[in-house]
Amino acid sequence: MNDSTITLPWLVIRQDDSGNRYRVGRYATRAEAQKIADSLDGRGHKQLYWVERIGPNGTSSAD
């Protein structure tokens, strides 16, 4: 990776009523991702939102 590459290791994930999971977006910081997840969660829908970090090998882990 070089200096011109933007790293977005934080994901916001949404799970719907049927258990299907979707990536909502990728973010540079955990705080930014959490702000988005909290905002979406506060809308009162039944979906579940959470933040995960993408590890160096490209896999995500719940945080």
C-alpha positions as CSV (number, residue, x, y, z in Angstrom):
1,M,0.0,0.0,0.0
2,N,1.3,3.5,-0.8
3,D,0.6,6.9,0.7
4,S,-2.0,7.7,-1.9
5,T,-4.2,4.7,-1.0
6,I,-7.0,5.4,1.4
7,T,-7.6,2.8,4.0
8,L,-11.2,2.2,5.1
9,P,-10.9,-0.7,7.6
10,W,-14.2,-0.1,9.4
11,L,-17.5,-1.5,8.2
12,V,-21.1,-0.8,9.1
13,I,-23.2,-4.0,8.7
14,R,-27.0,-4.2,8.7
15,Q,-29.0,-7.3,9.4
16,D,-32.6,-7.4,8.3
17,D,-35.6,-9.2,9.8
18,S,-34.8,-12.3,7.7
19,G,-31.2,-12.6,9.0
20,N,-29.7,-11.3,5.7
21,R,-26.5,-9.2,6.2
22,Y,-25.4,-6.2,4.1
23,R,-22.4,-3.9,4.1
24,V,-23.8,-0.4,4.5
25,G,-20.4,1.4,4.1
26,R,-16.7,1.5,4.8
27,Y,-15.1,4.2,7.0
28,A,-11.6,5.4,8.0
29,T,-12.3,5.5,11.7
30,R,-14.3,3.5,14.2
31,A,-15.8,6.7,15.5
32,E,-17.1,7.6,12.0
33,A,-18.5,4.1,11.5
34,Q,-20.2,4.0,14.9
35,K,-21.7,7.4,14.3
36,I,-23.3,6.1,11.1
37,A,-24.5,2.9,12.8
38,D,-26.0,4.8,15.7
39,S,-27.7,7.2,13.3
40,L,-29.3,4.3,11.3
41,D,-30.2,2.4,14.4
42,G,-32.0,5.4,15.8
43,R,-34.5,5.5,13.0
44,G,-36.6,3.0,14.8
45,H,-36.6,0.2,12.1
46,K,-36.2,-3.4,13.2
47,Q,-32.8,-3.8,11.4
48,L,-29.7,-4.3,13.5
49,Y,-26.6,-2.3,12.8
50,W,-23.0,-2.9,14.0
51,V,-19.4,-2.0,13.3
52,E,-16.7,-4.5,12.3
53,R,-13.0,-4.0,11.4
54,I,-11.4,-5.5,8.4
55,G,-8.2,-7.2,9.4
56,P,-5.0,-7.3,7.4
57,N,-5.9,-10.5,5.7
58,G,-9.2,-9.0,4.4
59,T,-11.5,-10.7,6.9
60,S,-13.8,-8.8,9.2
61,S,-14.4,-9.3,12.9
62,A,-17.2,-8.1,15.1
63,D,-16.2,-5.2,17.3
